[in-house]
Structures are given as structure tokens and as C-alpha cells.
Amino acid sequence: MSKKVVFLAVAMLTTAFAVTAYATGGPAMGPAANISRPAFQGYYDGHKDTYLNTDVSSKVDASAMHINYSARIGKVKGLPEIYLVKGRAAHGQLAIFGSQPGEKDYSPLWSETLLTWKAGATPVLITSDTQINKIEKTGKLTERDAHVVLNCPIIKVGKG
């Protein structure tokens, strides 16, 4: 047999085994398909994690971000925070997470907290929630609850 035929036969058998294993071992979710979806990066404890943004509890935000609106997720309480800098920001500023997968308080749902640099303060790059607390104590940064819940599952944890 040619290498091409052997490769195709192995690929077909591998696919058949994978489908059979999934069909008999887990709940049926239907056939898998690949889609293209934008991914973002955010900081957690000084490193970058990759996340998706799929749903939000604000109609205005859903329209602006071209994602799903879900009033129901806005009723969930006790969530970790995702911090977003509003207005002036340091070069390279990303969202800042209050948790990540593997931690006891991780959730793909986040309570949105807005950070604003006070007039006269020079924005610095913020890469952790601990850093946010330290800067707030200096009086240069304020935070406020946006009363918005985001569904932003972290899909890849970066290295510290």
C-alpha cells in the first residue's frame, strides 16, 4: 500500500475510535465542528491568560461587543472580578482577572469592575488585582462596580 492510503486508513480508524469512545463515554452533544471566534488576553498575577467573550448581562454592551445578551447571568452573585480600565490607560493594558482556572473561586462568569485613573495620575501597566489594591491606597486609581456580568471563560492559562 502507498503511504497515502495507509495514512488515510489510520486517520479513518482513529476518527472512528474517537467517535465511538465519545458516543459511549459521555453525553451526546452532536457532531463537533470548528468555528472561528476572536480570543483576547488578560492579565492574572503578572502573566497573560487567553479568554473568550461570549455573553454579557447588558444589552448595550452586547450590541457594542457583538456577543450574546443574557439578563439571567446578571443575577448571579459572588463572582470573581474582571477589571477593565476606562479612559486613560498605560500602553499594553489588558483586562485584569481576579482568578483563573485551577483556583477555588474561578468561574467563567465575572463581575465587571471599572478602573479609572484620577486626574494628574500617570497610568501604569496593571497586571494583577493585588497591584490594583496597592495603587488604590495611593489615591491614584478608583474602582466601581459596573453592575454587569460577563461570560468570559479562560481557555489558556499563561506562564508566570
N, C-alpha and C positions, 0 to 999 in steps of 0.2 A: 504494500500500500504506500501511496505517496504521503509525505509529511503533512500535506494539506488535509487529506482525507482522515488521517489519524487525529490531527488537531480538531477537526470538526466533530469526529466521533466522541473524543474525550470531552469537548465542550458541551455536546448534547447530553452525554451521560451525567456530567457534573450538574447541569441545569436540571435534569430530571430528578436527580438525587436531592438537590436543594429544594425543589418544589415539593417533592414527596415529604421530605423532612419537615418543612414548614407546615404543610397541609395536615400532617398527623400530629404535630407537636404544639401548635399554637392556634389562636383564634384566626379564623379566616377573615382577612381584611380585603380580599380581592387581589387581582394581579398588581404587581409593583410596576411603577413607571418612574422615569426620571423627569424632573422639571427643572427649569432654571429660575432661581429666586435670588434676589440680592441678599448678601450677607454683610454684616457690619462687625466692627471690632470695638471693644470697650475695655476699659482698664479694671483690673481687680488686683489689689495688693502689689502694684508695680509691674504687672505683666498684662499682656493683651489676651483677651478671650474673644472668640468669634461667636456671633449670635444672629438669630433671625428675628424679624419684627413682623408678626402675623396678625395680631388683633389688638384693639385698644377700646377703652370704655368711653371715649369721647368721639362724638360724631364729627366734630370739626377736625380733630387730629386724624381720624380715619380717612377722611376725604383728602387732607393735605398729604398724608403719607401713603395713600393708595393701598390701604390694608383694610381688614375687616373691622366693622363696628360691632361691639358686643357690650350691651348695657349690663348684662349679668356679671361679667368679670369685675365690673366696678364696685360690686357689693362685697367682694372678698376682702377680708381684713387680716391684719397681722402678717403682711407680706414683707419680704426684704425690699430695700430701696434701690432704685436706679436713679442716679444723679445726672442731670443734664444741665450744662452751663447755658444760661440765657444771656444774650447780649455779648459784651466783650469777653474774649477768652484767649488763652495762650495758644500759640501756634501748635497744632497737632492734638488739640484737646478732643477727647472722645467721651462717650458716656462712661460713668464710673459705677461699678456694681458693688452692692453690699454683701454679696455672697457668690458662690459658684458651685457647680456640681461637685458632689462629694462632701459638702458641708451639711450639717444637720438642718440648717434653715434655708437651704437652696429651694427655690421654686422658679418655674419658668414664668410665673406671674410676678410683676414688680409694681410697687407703689412708686409713682413718678415724683421725684423731688427736684425742684428747680433751684439752681445756684446762681447767684448774681454777685458780681464784684462791685464793691462800693466805689463811688466816685473818688478819684485820686489814688486808688489802689492799683498796683501793677499786677495784672493776671499772671499767674504761674501755672505750669502744667500740673494738673491734679491727676494722680494715678491710684489713689486709694481712699476709702471712706475715713480711715484714720487721719489722713492728711487733711481732709475736709474739716474734721473736728478741730484740729490744731489751728488751721487758718481762721476758722470762725472765732476762736478765742482771741485772736488778734484784732478782731473787729473789721477785717477787710472783706469778708465774704458773708453773705446771708443765704439762708435756705428757706424755702417754703414748700409746703405740700401742694402739689398741683391738683389733687383730688382726681387723679387719673390712674388707671391700672393698665399696664402694658403686658401683652403676652410676648415675651422675647426669650425663647429658650436658648441657652448657651449650647452650642453644638460642638465646640472645640475649646478646650482649656489650654491656654498658653503656658509657657515655662517661665518660672520666676527668676 
